[in-house]
Amino acid sequence: MKADRGNNKQGKIFVISGPSGSGKTTLLARLIKDRKAGKLLKKSRSVTTRPKRSGEKEGKDYSFVNSQEFKCLLKEKKILEWTRYLGYYYGTPREPLEKQLLDGKSIGLCLDLNGARIIKKLYPARVVTIFIIPPSLHALKERIRGRCRGTDQKEVRERIFLARKELKSSGEFDYRILNQSLPEAIKELKNIFWKETAG
Ligand code: 5GP
């Protein structure tokens, strides 16, 4: 593990976590869409063995690979951190993250709890962790059901079970954003970004 000296010329790592369906991907996308923030920040694109959902695009939402390919990437040390979520693998590619930091820019990652903890350990001086809280468990269940339409009910139940567990961990994060109103949540995320980027 490389020492993280927190050199000011390097950017920050914004780790956004929260239960499935809490809106973390949308929030990060909206932050990056901001003209000024978008010049300093890009999204990390994870690699996953999960099947593509309808509407998802290869290379945009994820790089979709099979288990064999994922294992090769791990063996070649091209994955910085990885997790197993409901039987599928998800991993953060190492090179784009390191390059972005060396260019003095920041990177945003949407990760599960395991990933957030690992990245915090790897880069303690430059990680900012943000937890997205859904407005209610009922709203979250609805979003998970909507997202998993067409997939099996077992996955829906497992996502809801994991969501309850993840919600208990929000205290570990540097910031918490309640995603009750999307414009308000975006505003809060932008404020955090600029506060941490200026520092
Ligand atoms: P989904 O299947 O809903 O796209 O993702 C499942 C969970 O895995 C979400 O919490 C998502 O943020 C997380 N995730 C996506 N990519 C990665 C990754 O590269 N590493 C880790 N640790 N979690 C990831």
Residues whose N, C-alpha, C, O or C-beta is under 5 A from the ligand:
A	BS01	5GP	G18 S20 S46 E81 W82 T83 Y85 Y90 G91 T92 C110 L111 D112 N114 G115
